Amino acid sequence: MLHRTKMAKEILLHFDWIGLLLYTAGTTILLMGLSWGGGLYPWSDSHVIATLVAGAVCVFGIFPLWSIYLPFKTVEPFLPLHLFTNLNFQACAWLTGIGAGAYYGFSLIWPQAVSSLYTLSYDEQGTLAGLAAMGFVFGQVIGGVLATLVGPRWGIRVTMWMAAPLMLAAAANPLNRPLTEGLILTGSFLIGASESQTAVTALSTLRNEADIGLAGGLAGTIRSFVSAIAVAIYSTVLKNRLNTTIPQYVAPAAEQAGLPATSLPALIIGLGGTGPLTTTAVPGLTSAIEAAATTAYRYANAQAYRTVFFTSFAFGGAGMILVWFVADKDKAKENFVGGHVHDPRQEKALEGEKG
């Protein structure tokens, strides 16, 4: 019934389509630059610099200015500016993004680490690859219980303060499987508990419950934006580090074991699983050379994943600061009903009461 008195044509005409275009285009261009850097192009390449600068200027410059100085007075800005003055809401919204970034980022990176670092059966790899996702989802379930017991402020603070250092500590020794498993599982669990609390708390901090749709949409947009940035950064860091660590550690180990330098490219392709590891494909390969190269390849991957785990603290550390701006629940609104979910057959009666 929120838009019961408006026609669809009126809503479409008053929607900020230019703001939507600026936000979507700017975000897409920024993510392209992040994913290209160090992989498809060097970071100093004009393609990367141009996309990063253009995307950042569009998202953080042109788009906000358009929303503030919107020339069409009958159009509602795509960016609800008044929600940006609500510090509590903003803290919670960005914390949901940090939580989602950890979930999506580690759900992508961790399965790759499992297959690269550990010698496991197919079933064991499948189970271990889902460790981060399982911990996160279970943490989301427990987060609501924790918020009920101690309140969202301290529930969010404690879980984030514990989660960020644990995810960082996974960089200690990725080849130590029990240690890394325990840190990833516990850290993901706590991140999930924090994210579920901030997602709900963000909408309970509004000064006007009529904005719950706008606020929910903005929080979801921030969540998607931060998680997309996190995934792009994790993937780029991993790719760039592997391009450095694999030649750094595998080449010397293979050459010292007796492999000709001309066979190194084929050996690295074979170790990566995209080519055969045979004497035909890799001239001069022996079982001793393969064993030495495999050990070095795992160590090179471990060094690359260490950097990714270190990078995760950029998000976790920001979360440890943001939690200071999360307020506790407003007890004055405990019994307040901002809106009703009703049966369609009740609309006429409710409209009569409203009139």
VOGU-777805 format. One record per residue (C-alpha): z, y, x; residue in three letters. Coordinates in nm, 4 decimals. Layout:
<node up="Z" north="Y" east="X" res="Ala"/>
...
//
This chain:
<node up="0.0000" north="0.0000" east="0.0000" res="Met"/>
<node up="0.0160" north="0.2294" east="0.3060" res="Leu"/>
<node up="-0.3467" north="0.3407" east="0.2650" res="His"/>
<node up="-0.3688" north="0.2696" east="-0.1040" res="Arg"/>
<node up="-0.4741" north="0.6249" east="-0.1921" res="Thr"/>
<node up="-0.7423" north="0.6471" east="0.0807" res="Lys"/>
<node up="-1.0972" north="0.5203" east="0.0730" res="Met"/>
<node up="-1.2338" north="0.3103" east="0.3585" res="Ala"/>
<node up="-1.5019" north="0.5732" east="0.4207" res="Lys"/>
<node up="-1.2346" north="0.8421" east="0.4609" res="Glu"/>
<node up="-1.0386" north="0.6318" east="0.7105" res="Ile"/>
<node up="-1.3521" north="0.5596" east="0.9161" res="Leu"/>
<node up="-1.4547" north="0.9259" east="0.9234" res="Leu"/>
<node up="-1.1091" north="1.0395" east="1.0386" res="His"/>
<node up="-1.0790" north="0.7780" east="1.3125" res="Phe"/>
<node up="-1.1024" north="0.8997" east="1.6741" res="Asp"/>
<node up="-1.4084" north="0.7021" east="1.7830" res="Trp"/>
<node up="-1.4649" north="0.9172" east="2.0925" res="Ile"/>
<node up="-1.1049" north="0.8567" east="2.2052" res="Gly"/>
<node up="-1.1546" north="0.4821" east="2.1604" res="Leu"/>
<node up="-1.4763" north="0.4979" east="2.3658" res="Leu"/>
<node up="-1.3094" north="0.6968" east="2.6460" res="Leu"/>
<node up="-1.0135" north="0.4581" east="2.6654" res="Tyr"/>
<node up="-1.2257" north="0.1416" east="2.6555" res="Thr"/>
<node up="-1.4843" north="0.2669" east="2.9035" res="Ala"/>
<node up="-1.2245" north="0.4041" east="3.1456" res="Gly"/>
<node up="-1.0173" north="0.0870" east="3.1441" res="Thr"/>
<node up="-1.3216" north="-0.1368" east="3.1909" res="Thr"/>
<node up="-1.4550" north="0.0693" east="3.4820" res="Ile"/>
<node up="-1.1113" north="0.0782" east="3.6494" res="Leu"/>
<node up="-1.0751" north="-0.3003" east="3.6240" res="Leu"/>
<node up="-1.4247" north="-0.3479" east="3.7625" res="Met"/>
<node up="-1.3314" north="-0.1463" east="4.0704" res="Gly"/>
<node up="-1.0105" north="-0.3438" east="4.1227" res="Leu"/>
<node up="-1.1888" north="-0.6787" east="4.0935" res="Ser"/>
<node up="-1.4792" north="-0.5744" east="4.3207" res="Trp"/>
<node up="-1.2649" north="-0.4380" east="4.6040" res="Gly"/>
<node up="-1.2432" north="-0.6648" east="4.9071" res="Gly"/>
<node up="-1.4525" north="-0.9336" east="4.7400" res="Gly"/>
<node up="-1.7970" north="-0.8399" east="4.6168" res="Leu"/>
<node up="-1.7780" north="-0.5118" east="4.8121" res="Tyr"/>
<node up="-1.5455" north="-0.3777" east="5.0857" res="Pro"/>
<node up="-1.2727" north="-0.1390" east="4.9688" res="Trp"/>
<node up="-1.4502" north="0.1452" east="5.1472" res="Ser"/>
<node up="-1.7800" north="0.0786" east="4.9676" res="Asp"/>
<node up="-1.9107" north="0.3475" east="4.7354" res="Ser"/>
<node up="-1.9288" north="0.1017" east="4.4433" res="His"/>
<node up="-1.5539" north="0.0369" east="4.4598" res="Val"/>
<node up="-1.4498" north="0.3963" east="4.5253" res="Ile"/>
<node up="-1.6745" north="0.5313" east="4.2493" res="Ala"/>
<node up="-1.5506" north="0.2867" east="3.9845" res="Thr"/>
<node up="-1.1836" north="0.3315" east="4.0773" res="Leu"/>
<node up="-1.2063" north="0.7105" east="4.0733" res="Val"/>
<node up="-1.4193" north="0.7275" east="3.7588" res="Ala"/>
<node up="-1.1969" north="0.4815" east="3.5698" res="Gly"/>
<node up="-0.8734" north="0.6524" east="3.6736" res="Ala"/>
<node up="-1.0052" north="0.9996" east="3.5881" res="Val"/>
<node up="-1.1237" north="0.8791" east="3.2480" res="Cys"/>
<node up="-0.8052" north="0.6901" east="3.1520" res="Val"/>
<node up="-0.5453" north="0.9246" east="3.3003" res="Phe"/>
<node up="-0.7315" north="1.2552" east="3.2804" res="Gly"/>
<node up="-1.0137" north="1.2987" east="3.0314" res="Ile"/>
<node up="-0.8716" north="1.0647" east="2.7678" res="Phe"/>
<node up="-0.5247" north="1.2316" east="2.7427" res="Pro"/>
<node up="-0.6805" north="1.5791" east="2.7486" res="Leu"/>
<node up="-0.9178" north="1.4817" east="2.4695" res="Trp"/>
<node up="-0.6234" north="1.3565" east="2.2632" res="Ser"/>
<node up="-0.4206" north="1.6731" east="2.3224" res="Ile"/>
<node up="-0.6996" north="1.9239" east="2.2600" res="Tyr"/>
<node up="-0.8896" north="1.7274" east="1.9949" res="Leu"/>
<node up="-1.1462" north="1.9745" east="1.8552" res="Pro"/>
<node up="-1.1732" north="1.8020" east="1.5161" res="Phe"/>
<node up="-0.8632" north="1.8898" east="1.3155" res="Lys"/>
<node up="-0.9348" north="1.6309" east="1.0452" res="Thr"/>
<node up="-0.9477" north="1.3479" east="1.2991" res="Val"/>
<node up="-0.6304" north="1.1618" east="1.3956" res="Glu"/>
<node up="-0.6157" north="1.1159" east="1.7753" res="Pro"/>
<node up="-0.6527" north="0.7610" east="1.9013" res="Phe"/>
<node up="-0.3527" north="0.8270" east="2.1253" res="Leu"/>
<node up="-0.0369" north="0.8988" east="1.9171" res="Pro"/>
<node up="0.1030" north="1.1675" east="2.1451" res="Leu"/>
<node up="0.4420" north="1.2034" east="1.9775" res="His"/>
<node up="0.5287" north="0.8472" east="2.0775" res="Leu"/>
<node up="0.5051" north="0.9496" east="2.4435" res="Phe"/>
<node up="0.8060" north="1.1780" east="2.4033" res="Thr"/>
<node up="1.0179" north="0.8795" east="2.2971" res="Asn"/>
<node up="1.1467" north="0.7622" east="2.6368" res="Leu"/>
<node up="1.3177" north="0.4544" east="2.4955" res="Asn"/>
<node up="0.9988" north="0.3378" east="2.3264" res="Phe"/>
<node up="0.7896" north="0.4038" east="2.6366" res="Gln"/>
<node up="1.0304" north="0.2103" east="2.8597" res="Ala"/>
<node up="1.0192" north="-0.0901" east="2.6265" res="Cys"/>
<node up="0.6408" north="-0.0741" east="2.5837" res="Ala"/>
<node up="0.5747" north="-0.0712" east="2.9588" res="Trp"/>
<node up="0.8317" north="-0.3460" east="3.0125" res="Leu"/>
<node up="0.6381" north="-0.5685" east="2.7711" res="Thr"/>
<node up="0.3326" north="-0.5031" east="2.9883" res="Gly"/>
<node up="0.5216" north="-0.6033" east="3.3024" res="Ile"/>
<node up="0.6383" north="-0.9224" east="3.1317" res="Gly"/>
<node up="0.2881" north="-1.0045" east="3.0112" res="Ala"/>
<node up="0.1496" north="-0.9259" east="3.3565" res="Gly"/>
<node up="0.3836" north="-1.1826" east="3.5102" res="Ala"/>
<node up="0.2870" north="-1.4373" east="3.2448" res="Tyr"/>
<node up="-0.0906" north="-1.3984" east="3.2652" res="Tyr"/>
<node up="-0.0916" north="-1.3385" east="3.6393" res="Gly"/>
<node up="0.1150" north="-1.6424" east="3.7288" res="Phe"/>
<node up="-0.0538" north="-1.8574" east="3.4649" res="Ser"/>
<node up="-0.3745" north="-1.7898" east="3.6585" res="Leu"/>
<node up="-0.2455" north="-1.7926" east="4.0178" res="Ile"/>
<node up="0.0158" north="-2.0686" east="4.0047" res="Trp"/>
<node up="-0.2202" north="-2.3540" east="3.8971" res="Pro"/>
<node up="-0.4482" north="-2.2612" east="4.1882" res="Gln"/>
<node up="-0.1492" north="-2.2720" east="4.4221" res="Ala"/>
<node up="-0.0509" north="-2.6164" east="4.2947" res="Val"/>
<node up="-0.3938" north="-2.7650" east="4.3685" res="Ser"/>
<node up="-0.4208" north="-2.5905" east="4.7077" res="Ser"/>
<node up="-0.0716" north="-2.6414" east="4.8486" res="Leu"/>
<node up="0.0479" north="-2.9796" east="4.7278" res="Tyr"/>
<node up="-0.0838" north="-3.3358" east="4.7375" res="Thr"/>
<node up="-0.0277" north="-3.4622" east="4.3831" res="Leu"/>
<node up="-0.1847" north="-3.6938" east="4.1305" res="Ser"/>
<node up="-0.3985" north="-3.5496" east="3.8516" res="Tyr"/>
<node up="-0.1163" north="-3.5870" east="3.5963" res="Asp"/>
<node up="0.1406" north="-3.4316" east="3.8291" res="Glu"/>
<node up="-0.0873" north="-3.1357" east="3.8956" res="Gln"/>
<node up="-0.1338" north="-3.0808" east="3.5219" res="Gly"/>
<node up="0.2395" north="-3.0816" east="3.4563" res="Thr"/>
<node up="0.3279" north="-2.8581" east="3.7492" res="Leu"/>
<node up="0.0444" north="-2.6137" east="3.6744" res="Ala"/>
<node up="0.2045" north="-2.5328" east="3.3389" res="Gly"/>
<node up="0.5441" north="-2.4591" east="3.4922" res="Leu"/>
<node up="0.5174" north="-2.0783" east="3.4773" res="Ala"/>
<node up="0.3861" north="-2.0789" east="3.1197" res="Ala"/>
<node up="0.6518" north="-2.3228" east="3.0013" res="Met"/>
<node up="0.9322" north="-2.1193" east="3.1557" res="Gly"/>
<node up="0.7981" north="-1.7961" east="3.0073" res="Phe"/>
<node up="0.7630" north="-1.9318" east="2.6537" res="Val"/>
<node up="1.1055" north="-2.0960" east="2.6577" res="Phe"/>
<node up="1.2515" north="-1.7678" east="2.7843" res="Gly"/>
<node up="1.0942" north="-1.5866" east="2.4880" res="Gln"/>
<node up="1.2789" north="-1.8210" east="2.2528" res="Val"/>
<node up="1.6126" north="-1.7672" east="2.4270" res="Ile"/>
<node up="1.5648" north="-1.3900" east="2.4589" res="Gly"/>
<node up="1.6350" north="-1.3290" east="2.0916" res="Gly"/>
<node up="1.9575" north="-1.5285" east="2.1109" res="Val"/>
<node up="2.0661" north="-1.3312" east="2.4172" res="Leu"/>
<node up="1.9934" north="-0.9970" east="2.2498" res="Ala"/>
<node up="2.1981" north="-1.1026" east="1.9479" res="Thr"/>
<node up="2.4954" north="-1.1925" east="2.1655" res="Leu"/>
<node up="2.5073" north="-0.9006" east="2.4118" res="Val"/>
<node up="2.2652" north="-0.6448" east="2.2636" res="Gly"/>
<node up="1.9121" north="-0.5674" east="2.3830" res="Pro"/>
<node up="2.0122" north="-0.3106" east="2.6457" res="Arg"/>
<node up="2.2121" north="-0.5485" east="2.8638" res="Trp"/>
<node up="2.0031" north="-0.8486" east="2.7668" res="Gly"/>
<node up="1.6912" north="-0.6761" east="2.8997" res="Ile"/>
<node up="1.8641" north="-0.5319" east="3.2066" res="Arg"/>
<node up="2.0244" north="-0.8532" east="3.3259" res="Val"/>
<node up="1.7168" north="-1.0707" east="3.2769" res="Thr"/>
<node up="1.4840" north="-0.8247" east="3.4545" res="Met"/>
<node up="1.7274" north="-0.7625" east="3.7402" res="Trp"/>
<node up="1.7426" north="-1.1370" east="3.8002" res="Met"/>
<node up="1.3759" north="-1.2168" east="3.7362" res="Ala"/>
<node up="1.2111" north="-0.9719" east="3.9776" res="Ala"/>
<node up="1.4014" north="-1.0854" east="4.2924" res="Pro"/>
<node up="1.3503" north="-1.4520" east="4.2026" res="Leu"/>
<node up="0.9736" north="-1.4119" east="4.1672" res="Met"/>
<node up="0.9727" north="-1.2249" east="4.4985" res="Leu"/>
<node up="1.1802" north="-1.5000" east="4.6636" res="Ala"/>
<node up="0.9023" north="-1.7500" east="4.5851" res="Ala"/>
<node up="0.7290" north="-1.6009" east="4.8905" res="Ala"/>
<node up="0.9967" north="-1.7514" east="5.1196" res="Ala"/>
<node up="0.8063" north="-2.0761" east="5.1799" res="Asn"/>
<node up="0.5397" north="-2.1754" east="4.9263" res="Pro"/>
<node up="0.4951" north="-2.5106" east="5.1026" res="Leu"/>
<node up="0.8546" north="-2.6009" east="5.0105" res="Asn"/>
<node up="0.7663" north="-2.7397" east="4.6695" res="Arg"/>
<node up="1.1169" north="-2.7918" east="4.5187" res="Pro"/>
<node up="1.2265" north="-2.4416" east="4.6229" res="Leu"/>
<node up="0.9095" north="-2.2737" east="4.4955" res="Thr"/>
<node up="0.9131" north="-2.4717" east="4.1690" res="Glu"/>
<node up="1.2719" north="-2.3706" east="4.0994" res="Gly"/>
<node up="1.2105" north="-2.0031" east="4.1726" res="Leu"/>
<node up="0.8884" north="-1.9837" east="3.9676" res="Ile"/>
<node up="1.0392" north="-2.1685" east="3.6713" res="Leu"/>
<node up="1.3616" north="-1.9655" east="3.6665" res="Thr"/>
<node up="1.1843" north="-1.6358" east="3.7276" res="Gly"/>
<node up="0.9289" north="-1.7035" east="3.4524" res="Ser"/>
<node up="1.2067" north="-1.8011" east="3.2129" res="Phe"/>
<node up="1.3933" north="-1.4750" east="3.2733" res="Leu"/>
<node up="1.0744" north="-1.2658" east="3.2515" res="Ile"/>
<node up="0.9985" north="-1.4311" east="2.9162" res="Gly"/>
<node up="1.3494" north="-1.3584" east="2.7901" res="Ala"/>
<node up="1.3159" north="-0.9941" east="2.8920" res="Ser"/>
<node up="0.9672" north="-0.9550" east="2.7418" res="Glu"/>
<node up="1.0634" north="-1.0949" east="2.4017" res="Ser"/>
<node up="1.3563" north="-0.8532" east="2.3770" res="Gln"/>
<node up="1.1554" north="-0.5465" east="2.4797" res="Thr"/>
<node up="0.8741" north="-0.6308" east="2.2355" res="Ala"/>
<node up="1.1162" north="-0.6155" east="1.9419" res="Val"/>
<node up="1.3316" north="-0.3321" east="2.0768" res="Thr"/>
<node up="1.0247" north="-0.1093" east="2.1215" res="Ala"/>
<node up="0.9754" north="-0.0962" east="1.7443" res="Leu"/>
<node up="1.3421" north="-0.0500" east="1.6639" res="Ser"/>
<node up="1.3609" north="0.2739" east="1.8629" res="Thr"/>
<node up="1.1287" north="0.4767" east="1.6397" res="Leu"/>
<node up="1.2482" north="0.8002" east="1.4889" res="Arg"/>
<node up="1.0225" north="0.7468" east="1.1867" res="Asn"/>
<node up="0.9626" north="0.3950" east="1.0575" res="Glu"/>
<node up="0.6315" north="0.5097" east="0.9066" res="Ala"/>
<node up="0.4990" north="0.5005" east="1.2662" res="Asp"/>
<node up="0.5679" north="0.1298" east="1.3102" res="Ile"/>
<node up="0.1977" north="0.0420" east="1.2861" res="Gly"/>
<node up="0.0952" north="0.3055" east="1.5406" res="Leu"/>
<node up="0.3826" north="0.2129" east="1.7706" res="Ala"/>
<node up="0.3070" north="-0.1578" east="1.7503" res="Gly"/>
<node up="-0.0568" north="-0.0927" east="1.8300" res="Gly"/>
<node up="0.0276" north="0.1350" east="2.1228" res="Leu"/>
<node up="0.2809" north="-0.1120" east="2.2633" res="Ala"/>
<node up="0.0242" north="-0.3899" east="2.2356" res="Gly"/>
<node up="-0.2368" north="-0.1738" east="2.4064" res="Thr"/>
<node up="0.0004" north="-0.0910" east="2.6939" res="Ile"/>
<node up="0.0891" north="-0.4604" east="2.7214" res="Arg"/>
<node up="-0.2762" north="-0.5607" east="2.7449" res="Ser"/>
<node up="-0.3562" north="-0.2793" east="2.9881" res="Phe"/>
<node up="-0.0752" north="-0.3634" east="3.2329" res="Val"/>
<node up="-0.1397" north="-0.7384" east="3.2154" res="Ser"/>
<node up="-0.5124" north="-0.6872" east="3.2803" res="Ala"/>
<node up="-0.4300" north="-0.4680" east="3.5807" res="Ile"/>
<node up="-0.1844" north="-0.7320" east="3.7080" res="Ala"/>
<node up="-0.4363" north="-1.0147" east="3.6770" res="Val"/>
<node up="-0.7022" north="-0.8093" east="3.8579" res="Ala"/>
<node up="-0.4607" north="-0.7174" east="4.1376" res="Ile"/>
<node up="-0.3264" north="-1.0719" east="4.1861" res="Tyr"/>
<node up="-0.6775" north="-1.2204" east="4.1913" res="Ser"/>
<node up="-0.8061" north="-0.9569" east="4.4322" res="Thr"/>
<node up="-0.5081" north="-0.9889" east="4.6677" res="Val"/>
<node up="-0.5411" north="-1.3672" east="4.6751" res="Leu"/>
<node up="-0.9165" north="-1.3556" east="4.7366" res="Lys"/>
<node up="-0.8859" north="-1.0968" east="5.0138" res="Asn"/>
<node up="-0.6032" north="-1.2792" east="5.1882" res="Arg"/>
<node up="-0.7836" north="-1.6155" east="5.1762" res="Leu"/>
<node up="-1.0872" north="-1.4521" east="5.3369" res="Asn"/>
<node up="-0.8545" north="-1.3585" east="5.6248" res="Thr"/>
<node up="-0.6081" north="-1.6471" east="5.6534" res="Thr"/>
<node up="-0.8542" north="-1.9390" east="5.6303" res="Ile"/>
<node up="-1.0643" north="-1.8317" east="5.9319" res="Pro"/>
<node up="-0.7460" north="-1.7250" east="6.1118" res="Gln"/>
<node up="-0.5725" north="-2.0652" east="6.0905" res="Tyr"/>
<node up="-0.8363" north="-2.3283" east="6.0124" res="Val"/>
<node up="-1.0914" north="-2.2354" east="6.2799" res="Ala"/>
<node up="-0.8524" north="-2.2615" east="6.5807" res="Pro"/>
<node up="-0.6964" north="-2.5848" east="6.4516" res="Ala"/>
<node up="-1.0354" north="-2.7523" east="6.3986" res="Ala"/>
<node up="-1.1794" north="-2.6351" east="6.7305" res="Glu"/>
<node up="-0.8701" north="-2.7479" east="6.9211" res="Gln"/>
<node up="-0.9055" north="-3.0903" east="6.7568" res="Ala"/>
<node up="-1.2648" north="-3.1104" east="6.8856" res="Gly"/>
<node up="-1.4888" north="-2.9825" east="6.6052" res="Leu"/>
<node up="-1.8008" north="-2.7880" east="6.7155" res="Pro"/>
<node up="-1.7931" north="-2.4215" east="6.6162" res="Ala"/>
<node up="-2.1247" north="-2.4596" east="6.4331" res="Thr"/>
<node up="-1.9623" north="-2.7032" east="6.1879" res="Ser"/>
<node up="-1.6821" north="-2.4668" east="6.0829" res="Leu"/>
<node up="-1.8602" north="-2.3149" east="5.7765" res="Pro"/>
<node up="-1.9349" north="-2.6610" east="5.6345" res="Ala"/>
<node up="-1.5774" north="-2.7739" east="5.7067" res="Leu"/>
<node up="-1.4264" north="-2.4761" east="5.5199" res="Ile"/>
<node up="-1.6579" north="-2.5378" east="5.2239" res="Ile"/>
<node up="-1.5502" north="-2.9016" east="5.2179" res="Gly"/>
<node up="-1.1807" north="-2.8170" east="5.2372" res="Leu"/>
<node up="-1.2272" north="-2.5784" east="4.9438" res="Gly"/>
<node up="-1.3616" north="-2.8622" east="4.7308" res="Gly"/>
<node up="-1.7090" north="-2.7140" east="4.6885" res="Thr"/>
<node up="-1.8775" north="-2.9457" east="4.9367" res="Gly"/>
<node up="-1.8441" north="-3.2957" east="5.0879" res="Pro"/>
<node up="-1.6190" north="-3.3739" east="5.3827" res="Leu"/>
<node up="-1.8413" north="-3.6273" east="5.5558" res="Thr"/>
<node up="-1.9836" north="-3.6598" east="5.9043" res="Thr"/>
<node up="-2.3275" north="-3.5915" east="5.7592" res="Thr"/>
<node up="-2.2231" north="-3.2650" east="5.5953" res="Ala"/>
<node up="-1.9848" north="-3.1669" east="5.8774" res="Val"/>
<node up="-2.1289" north="-3.2838" east="6.2125" res="Pro"/>
<node up="-1.8606" north="-3.3940" east="6.4572" res="Gly"/>
<node up="-1.5942" north="-3.4505" east="6.1911" res="Leu"/>
<node up="-1.3338" north="-3.7195" east="6.2609" res="Thr"/>
<node up="-1.0232" north="-3.8298" east="6.0754" res="Ser"/>
<node up="-0.8039" north="-3.6506" east="6.3316" res="Ala"/>
<node up="-1.0020" north="-3.3260" east="6.2936" res="Ile"/>
<node up="-0.9890" north="-3.3532" east="5.9144" res="Glu"/>
<node up="-0.6111" north="-3.4060" east="5.9200" res="Ala"/>
<node up="-0.5553" north="-3.1072" east="6.1501" res="Ala"/>
<node up="-0.7899" north="-2.8864" east="5.9471" res="Ala"/>
<node up="-0.6300" north="-2.9910" east="5.6158" res="Thr"/>
<node up="-0.2829" north="-2.9017" east="5.7435" res="Thr"/>
<node up="-0.4084" north="-2.5655" east="5.8663" res="Ala"/>
<node up="-0.5921" north="-2.5050" east="5.5393" res="Tyr"/>
<node up="-0.2725" north="-2.5586" east="5.3399" res="Arg"/>
<node up="-0.0817" north="-2.3250" east="5.5700" res="Tyr"/>
<node up="-0.3544" north="-2.0600" east="5.5326" res="Ala"/>
<node up="-0.3293" north="-2.0874" east="5.1546" res="Asn"/>
<node up="0.0494" north="-2.0644" east="5.1715" res="Ala"/>
<node up="0.0235" north="-1.7386" east="5.3649" res="Gln"/>
<node up="-0.2168" north="-1.5981" east="5.1053" res="Ala"/>
<node up="0.0074" north="-1.6951" east="4.8143" res="Tyr"/>
<node up="0.3065" north="-1.5428" east="4.9936" res="Arg"/>
<node up="0.1274" north="-1.2082" east="4.9766" res="Thr"/>
<node up="0.0642" north="-1.2543" east="4.6048" res="Val"/>
<node up="0.4340" north="-1.3256" east="4.5455" res="Phe"/>
<node up="0.5234" north="-1.0164" east="4.7469" res="Phe"/>
<node up="0.2787" north="-0.8146" east="4.5360" res="Thr"/>
<node up="0.4503" north="-0.9286" east="4.2178" res="Ser"/>
<node up="0.7527" north="-0.7192" east="4.3130" res="Phe"/>
<node up="0.5472" north="-0.4034" east="4.2611" res="Ala"/>
<node up="0.5647" north="-0.4859" east="3.8902" res="Phe"/>
<node up="0.9103" north="-0.6430" east="3.8924" res="Gly"/>
<node up="1.0572" north="-0.3536" east="4.0911" res="Gly"/>
<node up="0.9113" north="-0.1051" east="3.8429" res="Ala"/>
<node up="1.0697" north="-0.3093" east="3.5647" res="Gly"/>
<node up="1.4100" north="-0.2944" east="3.7348" res="Met"/>
<node up="1.3860" north="0.0856" east="3.7164" res="Ile"/>
<node up="1.2504" north="0.1057" east="3.3604" res="Leu"/>
<node up="1.5373" north="-0.0997" east="3.2160" res="Val"/>
<node up="1.7695" north="0.1955" east="3.2809" res="Trp"/>
<node up="1.5904" north="0.3860" east="3.0052" res="Phe"/>
<node up="1.6316" north="0.1175" east="2.7388" res="Val"/>
<node up="1.8869" north="0.2178" east="2.4763" res="Ala"/>
<node up="2.0964" north="-0.0191" east="2.2697" res="Asp"/>
<node up="2.0199" north="-0.0908" east="1.9061" res="Lys"/>
<node up="2.0912" north="0.1847" east="1.6549" res="Asp"/>
<node up="2.3701" north="0.0511" east="1.4330" res="Lys"/>
<node up="2.2959" north="0.3193" east="1.1740" res="Ala"/>
<node up="1.9687" north="0.1395" east="1.0985" res="Lys"/>
<node up="2.1085" north="-0.2111" east="1.0705" res="Glu"/>
<node up="2.0830" north="-0.2172" east="0.6905" res="Asn"/>
<node up="1.7881" north="0.0204" east="0.6593" res="Phe"/>
<node up="1.4625" north="-0.1155" east="0.5180" res="Val"/>
<node up="1.1612" north="0.0793" east="0.6436" res="Gly"/>
<node up="0.9102" north="-0.1061" east="0.4272" res="Gly"/>
<node up="0.8782" north="-0.4045" east="0.1963" res="His"/>
<node up="0.6552" north="-0.7086" east="0.2152" res="Val"/>
<node up="0.5728" north="-0.7875" east="-0.1452" res="His"/>
<node up="0.3532" north="-1.0032" east="-0.3624" res="Asp"/>
<node up="0.0207" north="-0.8360" east="-0.4605" res="Pro"/>
<node up="0.1157" north="-0.8833" east="-0.8266" res="Arg"/>
<node up="0.4069" north="-0.6447" east="-0.7752" res="Gln"/>
<node up="0.1912" north="-0.3494" east="-0.6632" res="Glu"/>
<node up="0.1552" north="-0.1868" east="-1.0064" res="Lys"/>
<node up="0.5298" north="-0.1971" east="-1.0700" res="Ala"/>
<node up="0.6085" north="-0.0615" east="-0.7237" res="Leu"/>
<node up="0.3487" north="0.2146" east="-0.7569" res="Glu"/>
<node up="0.5140" north="0.3119" east="-1.0845" res="Gly"/>
<node up="0.8505" north="0.3338" east="-0.9140" res="Glu"/>
<node up="0.6964" north="0.5419" east="-0.6356" res="Lys"/>
<node up="0.5470" north="0.7828" east="-0.8857" res="Gly"/>
//
